[in-house]
Amino acid sequence: MTPSTRPLIGIALILLLIMLWAALVASLAPFVGTWPVLVQAPFYLIMGIIWIIPLKPLVRWVQTGHFKAPSK
C-alpha cells in the first residue's frame, strides 16, 4: 500500500492559504491603520476568523478525497 499524496498537498495548500490571506490583510494595514482603534479591532478579529471558511472543504478533501459532504 502506497501513501496518498493528498495530505502533503493539503498541508501545502493550507500554508499557501494562510500566507496569501496574511499578505492581503497586511496590504490593507496602511488604509485600516487610519481608522479608530475601536473599528480596527473588530476588522482584524473578523479578518482573523474569515480565513477559516475555505479550510473546512480543504480538510474534508484531505481526509476523504471529496470537497463536499456526502448527501444523506
C-alpha positions in Angstrom: 0.0 0.0 0.0 1.5 3.4 -1.0 0.7 6.5 1.0 -1.5 9.2 -0.5 -0.1 12.5 -1.6 -3.4 14.2 -0.6 -2.2 15.1 3.0 1.0 16.6 1.7 -0.8 18.7 -1.0 -3.4 19.7 1.6 -0.8 20.9 4.0 0.9 22.9 1.3 -2.5 24.4 0.2 -3.3 25.3 3.8 0.0 27.1 4.3 -0.4 28.9 1.0 -3.9 30.0 2.0 -2.6 31.4 5.3 0.3 33.2 3.6 -1.9 34.7 0.9 -4.5 35.8 3.5 -1.9 37.3 5.7 -0.4 39.2 2.8 -3.9 40.5 1.9 -4.6 41.7 5.4 -1.1 43.2 5.8 -1.5 45.1 2.5 -4.7 46.7 3.9 -2.8 47.9 7.0 -1.9 51.4 5.8 -5.6 52.0 5.0 -7.0 50.3 8.1 -4.4 52.0 10.3 -6.1 55.3 9.8 -9.3 54.0 11.3 -10.1 54.5 15.0 -8.8 51.6 17.2 -12.4 50.6 18.1 -13.1 50.0 14.4 -9.7 48.3 13.7 -10.1 45.7 16.4 -13.4 44.2 15.0 -12.0 44.4 11.5 -8.9 42.4 12.4 -10.9 40.0 14.5 -13.2 39.3 11.6 -10.4 39.0 9.1 -8.7 36.6 11.5 -11.7 34.3 11.5 -12.8 34.5 7.8 -9.8 32.6 6.5 -11.1 29.5 8.3 -14.2 29.3 6.0 -12.4 27.7 3.0 -10.4 25.5 5.4 -13.3 23.1 6.1 -13.8 21.8 2.5 -10.0 21.6 2.1 -9.6 19.5 5.3 -12.6 17.3 4.1 -10.8 16.8 0.8 -7.6 15.8 2.5 -9.5 13.2 4.6 -11.9 11.8 2.1 -10.9 13.0 -1.4 -14.2 15.0 -1.8 -14.8 18.7 -1.2 -18.5 18.3 -0.4 -20.0 16.4 2.5 -21.8 13.2 1.4 -25.5 13.5 0.8 -27.8 11.7 3.2 
